[in-house]
C-alpha cells in the first residue's frame, strides 16, 4: 500500500507495524508483550475502495485472536470475525 503509514501501541524488536501491509508473508508485526491488547492503526494516504480486508494472526496457545474491530475515519466500525 504505497503511501500508507502506521502506528502501534508497542512493537517487539524487529516486528514493526509496517510489516502488516508490506505484502511479504514472512514478515509480521508483534506487540511487545501486550497479547490481544496490542493495537495497530494503519492510515491510508486518501480514500480507497475496498472489497475485503484479510487478517492473519499468529497461533499463540495462551493468547489467540478471534476477532478484530476495524474503525474508519468517518466513525463507522465493523468486526472481522473470521481471522486466519
Gaussian input, Z-matrix of N, CA and C with variables (Angstrom, degrees):
# hf/3-21g

backbone

0 1
 N
 C     1     B1
 C     2     B2     1     A1
 N     3     B3     2     A2     1     D1
 C     4     B4     3     A3     2     D2
 C     5     B5     4     A4     3     D3
 N     6     B6     5     A5     4     D4
 C     7     B7     6     A6     5     D5
 C     8     B8     7     A7     6     D6
 N     9     B9     8     A8     7     D7
 C    10    B10     9     A9     8     D8
 C    11    B11    10    A10     9     D9
 N    12    B12    11    A11    10    D10
 C    13    B13    12    A12    11    D11
 C    14    B14    13    A13    12    D12
 N    15    B15    14    A14    13    D13
 C    16    B16    15    A15    14    D14
 C    17    B17    16    A16    15    D15
 N    18    B18    17    A17    16    D16
 C    19    B19    18    A18    17    D17
 C    20    B20    19    A19    18    D18
 N    21    B21    20    A20    19    D19
 C    22    B22    21    A21    20    D20
 C    23    B23    22    A22    21    D21
 N    24    B24    23    A23    22    D22
 C    25    B25    24    A24    23    D23
 C    26    B26    25    A25    24    D24
 N    27    B27    26    A26    25    D25
 C    28    B28    27    A27    26    D26
 C    29    B29    28    A28    27    D27
 N    30    B30    29    A29    28    D28
 C    31    B31    30    A30    29    D29
 C    32    B32    31    A31    30    D30
 N    33    B33    32    A32    31    D31
 C    34    B34    33    A33    32    D32
 C    35    B35    34    A34    33    D33
 N    36    B36    35    A35    34    D34
 C    37    B37    36    A36    35    D35
 C    38    B38    37    A37    36    D36
 N    39    B39    38    A38    37    D37
 C    40    B40    39    A39    38    D38
 C    41    B41    40    A40    39    D39
 N    42    B42    41    A41    40    D40
 C    43    B43    42    A42    41    D41
 C    44    B44    43    A43    42    D42
 N    45    B45    44    A44    43    D43
 C    46    B46    45    A45    44    D44
 C    47    B47    46    A46    45    D45
 N    48    B48    47    A47    46    D46
 C    49    B49    48    A48    47    D47
 C    50    B50    49    A49    48    D48
 N    51    B51    50    A50    49    D49
 C    52    B52    51    A51    50    D50
 C    53    B53    52    A52    51    D51
 N    54    B54    53    A53    52    D52
 C    55    B55    54    A54    53    D53
 C    56    B56    55    A55    54    D54
 N    57    B57    56    A56    55    D55
 C    58    B58    57    A57    56    D56
 C    59    B59    58    A58    57    D57
 N    60    B60    59    A59    58    D58
 C    61    B61    60    A60    59    D59
 C    62    B62    61    A61    60    D60
 N    63    B63    62    A62    61    D61
 C    64    B64    63    A63    62    D62
 C    65    B65    64    A64    63    D63
 N    66    B66    65    A65    64    D64
 C    67    B67    66    A66    65    D65
 C    68    B68    67    A67    66    D66
 N    69    B69    68    A68    67    D67
 C    70    B70    69    A69    68    D68
 C    71    B71    70    A70    69    D69
 N    72    B72    71    A71    70    D70
 C    73    B73    72    A72    71    D71
 C    74    B74    73    A73    72    D72
 N    75    B75    74    A74    73    D73
 C    76    B76    75    A75    74    D74
 C    77    B77    76    A76    75    D75
 N    78    B78    77    A77    76    D76
 C    79    B79    78    A78    77    D77
 C    80    B80    79    A79    78    D78
 N    81    B81    80    A80    79    D79
 C    82    B82    81    A81    80    D80
 C    83    B83    82    A82    81    D81
 N    84    B84    83    A83    82    D82
 C    85    B85    84    A84    83    D83
 C    86    B86    85    A85    84    D84
 N    87    B87    86    A86    85    D85
 C    88    B88    87    A87    86    D86
 C    89    B89    88    A88    87    D87
 N    90    B90    89    A89    88    D88
 C    91    B91    90    A90    89    D89
 C    92    B92    91    A91    90    D90
 N    93    B93    92    A92    91    D91
 C    94    B94    93    A93    92    D92
 C    95    B95    94    A94    93    D93
 N    96    B96    95    A95    94    D94
 C    97    B97    96    A96    95    D95
 C    98    B98    97    A97    96    D96
 N    99    B99    98    A98    97    D97
 C   100   B100    99    A99    98    D98
 C   101   B101   100   A100    99    D99
 N   102   B102   101   A101   100   D100
 C   103   B103   102   A102   101   D101
 C   104   B104   103   A103   102   D102
 N   105   B105   104   A104   103   D103
 C   106   B106   105   A105   104   D104
 C   107   B107   106   A106   105   D105
 N   108   B108   107   A107   106   D106
 C   109   B109   108   A108   107   D107
 C   110   B110   109   A109   108   D108
 N   111   B111   110   A110   109   D109
 C   112   B112   111   A111   110   D110
 C   113   B113   112   A112   111   D111
 N   114   B114   113   A113   112   D112
 C   115   B115   114   A114   113   D113
 C   116   B116   115   A115   114   D114
 N   117   B117   116   A116   115   D115
 C   118   B118   117   A117   116   D116
 C   119   B119   118   A118   117   D117
 N   120   B120   119   A119   118   D118
 C   121   B121   120   A120   119   D119
 C   122   B122   121   A121   120   D120
 N   123   B123   122   A122   121   D121
 C   124   B124   123   A123   122   D122
 C   125   B125   124   A124   123   D123
 N   126   B126   125   A125   124   D124
 C   127   B127   126   A126   125   D125
 C   128   B128   127   A127   126   D126
 N   129   B129   128   A128   127   D127
 C   130   B130   129   A129   128   D128
 C   131   B131   130   A130   129   D129
 N   132   B132   131   A131   130   D130
 C   133   B133   132   A132   131   D131
 C   134   B134   133   A133   132   D132
 N   135   B135   134   A134   133   D133
 C   136   B136   135   A135   134   D134
 C   137   B137   136   A136   135   D135
 N   138   B138   137   A137   136   D136
 C   139   B139   138   A138   137   D137
 C   140   B140   139   A139   138   D138
 N   141   B141   140   A140   139   D139
 C   142   B142   141   A141   140   D140
 C   143   B143   142   A142   141   D141
 N   144   B144   143   A143   142   D142
 C   145   B145   144   A144   143   D143
 C   146   B146   145   A145   144   D144
 N   147   B147   146   A146   145   D145
 C   148   B148   147   A147   146   D146
 C   149   B149   148   A148   147   D147
 N   150   B150   149   A149   148   D148
 C   151   B151   150   A150   149   D149
 C   152   B152   151   A151   150   D150
 N   153   B153   152   A152   151   D151
 C   154   B154   153   A153   152   D152
 C   155   B155   154   A154   153   D153
 N   156   B156   155   A155   154   D154
 C   157   B157   156   A156   155   D155
 C   158   B158   157   A157   156   D156
 N   159   B159   158   A158   157   D157
 C   160   B160   159   A159   158   D158
 C   161   B161   160   A160   159   D159
 N   162   B162   161   A161   160   D160
 C   163   B163   162   A162   161   D161
 C   164   B164   163   A163   162   D162
 N   165   B165   164   A164   163   D163
 C   166   B166   165   A165   164   D164
 C   167   B167   166   A166   165   D165
 N   168   B168   167   A167   166   D166
 C   169   B169   168   A168   167   D167
 C   170   B170   169   A169   168   D168
 N   171   B171   170   A170   169   D169
 C   172   B172   171   A171   170   D170
 C   173   B173   172   A172   171   D171
 N   174   B174   173   A173   172   D172
 C   175   B175   174   A174   173   D173
 C   176   B176   175   A175   174   D174
 N   177   B177   176   A176   175   D175
 C   178   B178   177   A177   176   D176
 C   179   B179   178   A178   177   D177
 N   180   B180   179   A179   178   D178
 C   181   B181   180   A180   179   D179
 C   182   B182   181   A181   180   D180
 N   183   B183   182   A182   181   D181
 C   184   B184   183   A183   182   D182
 C   185   B185   184   A184   183   D183
 N   186   B186   185   A185   184   D184
 C   187   B187   186   A186   185   D185
 C   188   B188   187   A187   186   D186
 N   189   B189   188   A188   187   D187
 C   190   B190   189   A189   188   D188
 C   191   B191   190   A190   189   D189
 N   192   B192   191   A191   190   D190
 C   193   B193   192   A192   191   D191
 C   194   B194   193   A193   192   D192
 N   195   B195   194   A194   193   D193
 C   196   B196   195   A195   194   D194
 C   197   B197   196   A196   195   D195
 N   198   B198   197   A197   196   D196
 C   199   B199   198   A198   197   D197
 C   200   B200   199   A199   198   D198
 N   201   B201   200   A200   199   D199
 C   202   B202   201   A201   200   D200
 C   203   B203   202   A202   201   D201
 N   204   B204   203   A203   202   D202
 C   205   B205   204   A204   203   D203
 C   206   B206   205   A205   204   D204
 N   207   B207   206   A206   205   D205
 C   208   B208   207   A207   206   D206
 C   209   B209   208   A208   207   D207
 N   210   B210   209   A209   208   D208
 C   211   B211   210   A210   209   D209
 C   212   B212   211   A211   210   D210
 N   213   B213   212   A212   211   D211
 C   214   B214   213   A213   212   D212
 C   215   B215   214   A214   213   D213
 N   216   B216   215   A215   214   D214
 C   217   B217   216   A216   215   D215
 C   218   B218   217   A217   216   D216
 N   219   B219   218   A218   217   D217
 C   220   B220   219   A219   218   D218
 C   221   B221   220   A220   219   D219
 N   222   B222   221   A221   220   D220
 C   223   B223   222   A222   221   D221
 C   224   B224   223   A223   222   D222
 N   225   B225   224   A224   223   D223
 C   226   B226   225   A225   224   D224
 C   227   B227   226   A226   225   D225
 N   228   B228   227   A227   226   D226
 C   229   B229   228   A228   227   D227
 C   230   B230   229   A229   228   D228
 N   231   B231   230   A230   229   D229
 C   232   B232   231   A231   230   D230
 C   233   B233   232   A232   231   D231
 N   234   B234   233   A233   232   D232
 C   235   B235   234   A234   233   D233
 C   236   B236   235   A235   234   D234
 N   237   B237   236   A236   235   D235
 C   238   B238   237   A237   236   D236
 C   239   B239   238   A238   237   D237
 N   240   B240   239   A239   238   D238
 C   241   B241   240   A240   239   D239
 C   242   B242   241   A241   240   D240
 N   243   B243   242   A242   241   D241
 C   244   B244   243   A243   242   D242
 C   245   B245   244   A244   243   D243
 N   246   B246   245   A245   244   D244
 C   247   B247   246   A246   245   D245
 C   248   B248   247   A247   246   D246
 N   249   B249   248   A248   247   D247
 C   250   B250   249   A249   248   D248
 C   251   B251   250   A250   249   D249

   B1=1.4443
   B2=1.5208
   B3=1.2834
   B4=1.4601
   B5=1.5168
   B6=1.3129
   B7=1.4513
   B8=1.5209
   B9=1.3186
   B10=1.4672
   B11=1.5260
   B12=1.3308
   B13=1.4612
   B14=1.5270
   B15=1.3240
   B16=1.4575
   B17=1.5166
   B18=1.3165
   B19=1.4570
   B20=1.5200
   B21=1.3109
   B22=1.4604
   B23=1.5197
   B24=1.3332
   B25=1.4613
   B26=1.5238
   B27=1.3222
   B28=1.4613
   B29=1.5213
   B30=1.2930
   B31=1.4651
   B32=1.5158
   B33=1.3212
   B34=1.4503
   B35=1.5275
   B36=1.3158
   B37=1.4573
   B38=1.5286
   B39=1.3335
   B40=1.4556
   B41=1.5178
   B42=1.3299
   B43=1.4684
   B44=1.5342
   B45=1.3145
   B46=1.4609
   B47=1.5278
   B48=1.3305
   B49=1.4628
   B50=1.5297
   B51=1.3166
   B52=1.4720
   B53=1.5287
   B54=1.3327
   B55=1.4710
   B56=1.5264
   B57=1.3255
   B58=1.4757
   B59=1.5176
   B60=1.3129
   B61=1.4648
   B62=1.5270
   B63=1.3371
   B64=1.4628
   B65=1.5295
   B66=1.3437
   B67=1.4588
   B68=1.5139
   B69=1.3225
   B70=1.4647
   B71=1.5313
   B72=1.3281
   B73=1.4650
   B74=1.5309
   B75=1.3223
   B76=1.4598
   B77=1.5300
   B78=1.3389
   B79=1.4620
   B80=1.5218
   B81=1.3247
   B82=1.4575
   B83=1.5165
   B84=1.3357
   B85=1.4528
   B86=1.5143
   B87=1.3161
   B88=1.4598
   B89=1.5226
   B90=1.3220
   B91=1.4614
   B92=1.5248
   B93=1.2959
   B94=1.4591
   B95=1.5281
   B96=1.3377
   B97=1.4555
   B98=1.5140
   B99=1.3202
   B100=1.4648
   B101=1.5215
   B102=1.3203
   B103=1.4634
   B104=1.5153
   B105=1.3263
   B106=1.4634
   B107=1.5199
   B108=1.3295
   B109=1.4639
   B110=1.5253
   B111=1.3376
   B112=1.4589
   B113=1.5202
   B114=1.3253
   B115=1.4589
   B116=1.5213
   B117=1.3114
   B118=1.4587
   B119=1.5248
   B120=1.3294
   B121=1.4526
   B122=1.5217
   B123=1.3256
   B124=1.4593
   B125=1.5243
   B126=1.3168
   B127=1.4617
   B128=1.5177
   B129=1.3215
   B130=1.4622
   B131=1.5170
   B132=1.3449
   B133=1.4570
   B134=1.5287
   B135=1.3025
   B136=1.4669
   B137=1.5156
   B138=1.3113
   B139=1.4703
   B140=1.5303
   B141=1.3120
   B142=1.4603
   B143=1.5195
   B144=1.3254
   B145=1.4539
   B146=1.5155
   B147=1.3203
   B148=1.4639
   B149=1.5159
   B150=1.3070
   B151=1.4576
   B152=1.5216
   B153=1.3292
   B154=1.4628
   B155=1.5228
   B156=1.3190
   B157=1.4615
   B158=1.5199
   B159=1.3193
   B160=1.4589
   B161=1.5239
   B162=1.3292
   B163=1.4566
   B164=1.5233
   B165=1.3226
   B166=1.4542
   B167=1.5167
   B168=1.3101
   B169=1.4559
   B170=1.5264
   B171=1.2974
   B172=1.4650
   B173=1.5213
   B174=1.2906
   B175=1.4647
   B176=1.5230
   B177=1.3122
   B178=1.4577
   B179=1.5238
   B180=1.2925
   B181=1.4643
   B182=1.5199
   B183=1.3182
   B184=1.4604
   B185=1.5182
   B186=1.3185
   B187=1.4645
   B188=1.5166
   B189=1.3202
   B190=1.4559
   B191=1.5250
   B192=1.3148
   B193=1.4572
   B194=1.5197
   B195=1.3225
   B196=1.4625
   B197=1.5180
   B198=1.3370
   B199=1.4592
   B200=1.5239
   B201=1.3284
   B202=1.4623
   B203=1.5123
   B204=1.3159
   B205=1.4550
   B206=1.5180
   B207=1.3315
   B208=1.4637
   B209=1.5311
   B210=1.3249
   B211=1.4605
   B212=1.5226
   B213=1.3140
   B214=1.4535
   B215=1.5159
   B216=1.3391
   B217=1.4551
   B218=1.5240
   B219=1.3242
   B220=1.4619
   B221=1.5284
   B222=1.3340
   B223=1.4519
   B224=1.5177
   B225=1.3218
   B226=1.4580
   B227=1.5236
   B228=1.3240
   B229=1.4614
   B230=1.5240
   B231=1.2989
   B232=1.4605
   B233=1.5050
   B234=1.3131
   B235=1.4480
   B236=1.5216
   B237=1.3270
   B238=1.4652
   B239=1.5224
   B240=1.3386
   B241=1.4527
   B242=1.5133
   B243=1.3052
   B244=1.4648
   B245=1.5194
   B246=1.3278
   B247=1.4589
   B248=1.5186
   B249=1.3417
   B250=1.4782
   B251=1.5107
   A1=108.67
   A2=115.42
   A3=120.79
   A4=111.24
   A5=116.13
   A6=121.84
   A7=114.70
   A8=118.73
   A9=121.24
   A10=109.69
   A11=115.86
   A12=122.24
   A13=107.79
   A14=116.23
   A15=119.18
   A16=110.65
   A17=114.25
   A18=122.81
   A19=106.29
   A20=116.22
   A21=121.00
   A22=109.15
   A23=115.54
   A24=119.94
   A25=110.19
   A26=117.09
   A27=124.73
   A28=107.26
   A29=117.09
   A30=121.59
   A31=109.05
   A32=115.49
   A33=121.02
   A34=107.37
   A35=118.20
   A36=122.74
   A37=111.24
   A38=116.42
   A39=121.99
   A40=114.93
   A41=118.62
   A42=122.94
   A43=109.40
   A44=116.40
   A45=122.94
   A46=112.38
   A47=116.56
   A48=120.48
   A49=113.05
   A50=119.22
   A51=118.92
   A52=112.45
   A53=116.76
   A54=119.48
   A55=112.16
   A56=118.02
   A57=120.13
   A58=112.11
   A59=118.34
   A60=120.67
   A61=112.91
   A62=117.38
   A63=119.67
   A64=113.28
   A65=117.43
   A66=120.60
   A67=114.40
   A68=117.09
   A69=121.57
   A70=108.91
   A71=117.12
   A72=120.56
   A73=112.62
   A74=118.23
   A75=121.18
   A76=112.09
   A77=117.78
   A78=120.98
   A79=108.69
   A80=116.23
   A81=120.59
   A82=111.02
   A83=115.38
   A84=121.85
   A85=108.14
   A86=116.95
   A87=122.47
   A88=108.23
   A89=115.73
   A90=119.18
   A91=108.63
   A92=115.31
   A93=120.57
   A94=108.73
   A95=115.83
   A96=121.07
   A97=115.93
   A98=118.97
   A99=120.55
   A100=113.78
   A101=118.14
   A102=119.53
   A103=111.50
   A104=116.95
   A105=121.33
   A106=113.96
   A107=118.85
   A108=121.32
   A109=111.73
   A110=117.71
   A111=121.05
   A112=110.68
   A113=116.20
   A114=121.90
   A115=109.96
   A116=116.25
   A117=121.56
   A118=108.42
   A119=115.81
   A120=122.18
   A121=108.03
   A122=116.78
   A123=122.28
   A124=107.43
   A125=116.41
   A126=122.00
   A127=108.78
   A128=115.59
   A129=121.00
   A130=109.30
   A131=118.62
   A132=121.37
   A133=113.85
   A134=118.54
   A135=121.92
   A136=109.32
   A137=116.83
   A138=120.10
   A139=111.52
   A140=115.52
   A141=122.30
   A142=108.99
   A143=116.86
   A144=122.56
   A145=107.21
   A146=117.25
   A147=121.50
   A148=109.04
   A149=114.56
   A150=119.40
   A151=111.16
   A152=116.74
   A153=119.73
   A154=110.08
   A155=114.15
   A156=123.03
   A157=105.44
   A158=117.19
   A159=121.37
   A160=108.09
   A161=115.47
   A162=121.47
   A163=108.75
   A164=116.10
   A165=122.14
   A166=107.74
   A167=117.29
   A168=121.19
   A169=109.36
   A170=115.22
   A171=119.17
   A172=108.99
   A173=116.84
   A174=122.08
   A175=108.46
   A176=115.15
   A177=121.19
   A178=107.41
   A179=117.17
   A180=120.40
   A181=112.58
   A182=118.37
   A183=120.47
   A184=113.47
   A185=118.87
   A186=120.65
   A187=109.49
   A188=118.71
   A189=122.61
   A190=110.93
   A191=117.54
   A192=122.40
   A193=109.16
   A194=116.77
   A195=120.30
   A196=112.54
   A197=117.69
   A198=120.88
   A199=108.95
   A200=114.41
   A201=121.40
   A202=108.03
   A203=117.00
   A204=120.59
   A205=109.35
   A206=116.04
   A207=121.71
   A208=108.11
   A209=116.33
   A210=121.67
   A211=108.80
   A212=116.15
   A213=121.82
   A214=110.58
   A215=117.22
   A216=120.50
   A217=113.46
   A218=117.99
   A219=119.89
   A220=111.62
   A221=116.67
   A222=121.63
   A223=114.58
   A224=118.22
   A225=120.61
   A226=109.85
   A227=115.91
   A228=121.63
   A229=109.00
   A230=115.75
   A231=120.48
   A232=108.89
   A233=115.36
   A234=121.07
   A235=110.41
   A236=115.78
   A237=122.17
   A238=105.46
   A239=116.96
   A240=119.82
   A241=113.83
   A242=118.05
   A243=121.00
   A244=108.14
   A245=115.90
   A246=121.90
   A247=108.11
   A248=116.99
   A249=122.14
   A250=110.62
   D1=92.30
   D2=-178.45
   D3=-58.81
   D4=131.06
   D5=176.74
   D6=86.59
   D7=-6.66
   D8=179.19
   D9=-71.77
   D10=151.16
   D11=174.77
   D12=-130.52
   D13=163.76
   D14=179.40
   D15=-145.34
   D16=157.84
   D17=169.76
   D18=-134.39
   D19=152.18
   D20=178.98
   D21=-134.73
   D22=150.44
   D23=177.65
   D24=-59.73
   D25=-40.82
   D26=171.57
   D27=-155.49
   D28=164.35
   D29=173.82
   D30=-139.38
   D31=131.00
   D32=173.74
   D33=-68.89
   D34=144.73
   D35=-177.74
   D36=-51.42
   D37=123.36
   D38=178.23
   D39=86.56
   D40=0.86
   D41=-178.03
   D42=-122.68
   D43=66.75
   D44=-173.50
   D45=-74.76
   D46=153.34
   D47=-175.38
   D48=-64.51
   D49=-28.32
   D50=-179.88
   D51=-67.22
   D52=-12.79
   D53=175.09
   D54=-69.47
   D55=-15.07
   D56=-179.98
   D57=-70.15
   D58=-18.99
   D59=-177.84
   D60=-134.57
   D61=25.51
   D62=-179.27
   D63=-86.95
   D64=-3.10
   D65=178.21
   D66=81.21
   D67=2.53
   D68=-177.71
   D69=-107.74
   D70=110.88
   D71=-178.86
   D72=-68.17
   D73=-9.69
   D74=179.12
   D75=-86.76
   D76=-8.93
   D77=178.58
   D78=-111.53
   D79=159.08
   D80=-178.43
   D81=-161.50
   D82=161.81
   D83=172.30
   D84=-97.23
   D85=144.56
   D86=172.65
   D87=-142.51
   D88=136.62
   D89=175.47
   D90=-72.90
   D91=167.35
   D92=179.26
   D93=-95.56
   D94=73.91
   D95=175.84
   D96=85.02
   D97=9.38
   D98=-178.24
   D99=-86.56
   D100=-13.21
   D101=-178.71
   D102=57.80
   D103=-135.88
   D104=-178.79
   D105=-70.23
   D106=-9.11
   D107=177.77
   D108=-83.44
   D109=-6.28
   D110=178.70
   D111=-63.38
   D112=145.74
   D113=-176.40
   D114=-131.68
   D115=136.39
   D116=175.50
   D117=-130.10
   D118=139.99
   D119=176.56
   D120=-122.92
   D121=123.77
   D122=177.10
   D123=-109.51
   D124=125.42
   D125=179.73
   D126=-109.89
   D127=122.36
   D128=178.08
   D129=-87.39
   D130=153.31
   D131=-174.86
   D132=-72.30
   D133=-7.16
   D134=179.75
   D135=179.04
   D136=-175.76
   D137=-179.95
   D138=-59.15
   D139=141.70
   D140=178.22
   D141=-135.90
   D142=142.62
   D143=172.78
   D144=-91.50
   D145=121.92
   D146=-178.66
   D147=-120.85
   D148=137.03
   D149=174.16
   D150=-105.71
   D151=-15.59
   D152=177.37
   D153=-161.90
   D154=158.41
   D155=171.50
   D156=-129.45
   D157=124.11
   D158=-178.79
   D159=-111.65
   D160=130.33
   D161=-178.83
   D162=-123.80
   D163=129.45
   D164=173.69
   D165=-113.35
   D166=140.30
   D167=179.02
   D168=-125.53
   D169=149.31
   D170=175.73
   D171=-73.71
   D172=148.86
   D173=178.48
   D174=-87.46
   D175=106.85
   D176=176.34
   D177=-115.27
   D178=126.88
   D179=-174.95
   D180=-63.84
   D181=-34.08
   D182=-175.36
   D183=-93.81
   D184=-12.08
   D185=-171.61
   D186=-152.90
   D187=82.78
   D188=-174.79
   D189=-102.10
   D190=126.90
   D191=176.60
   D192=-75.14
   D193=129.37
   D194=179.51
   D195=-114.95
   D196=-18.21
   D197=176.04
   D198=-156.78
   D199=160.11
   D200=-179.02
   D201=-138.18
   D202=141.12
   D203=177.26
   D204=-102.08
   D205=127.72
   D206=175.26
   D207=-102.12
   D208=135.21
   D209=179.75
   D210=-126.56
   D211=135.65
   D212=-177.97
   D213=-108.37
   D214=159.97
   D215=-174.30
   D216=-65.98
   D217=-13.56
   D218=175.78
   D219=-88.08
   D220=4.13
   D221=177.46
   D222=93.88
   D223=-10.86
   D224=178.75
   D225=-70.21
   D226=144.25
   D227=176.59
   D228=-133.40
   D229=155.31
   D230=168.99
   D231=-152.08
   D232=156.50
   D233=-177.12
   D234=-102.75
   D235=130.88
   D236=174.74
   D237=-93.66
   D238=112.69
   D239=-173.69
   D240=-104.96
   D241=-9.87
   D242=178.59
   D243=-108.17
   D244=86.47
   D245=-177.66
   D246=-94.76
   D247=131.31
   D248=-178.24
   D249=-88.59

